[in-house]
Amino acid sequence: MLEPRALDGLRRLRLLDPVGAKTCTAAIRALADEPRPEGAFPLGESGYYRLAVGTWRVLYQVDEDALFVLNIGRAS
């Protein structure tokens, strides 16, 4: 599920980097099958993860029954 802030980030990304937007979208879809892929960085014990996708990052939370994409932005 994409949270409103993540949807806004994806819309901005489509304008700035259409190829990056497609890559991020594919990575988000893949999270449905594997919510903790290689390269996902857990943020402590919070249940939050950061996934680098090229020059972009996806911040998401893994819950027992769902995955929530919280934000999409530039990797620092």
Helices and strands as residue ranges (DSSP letters): H 4-16, H 18-31, E 40-42, E 48-53, E 56-62, E 67-74
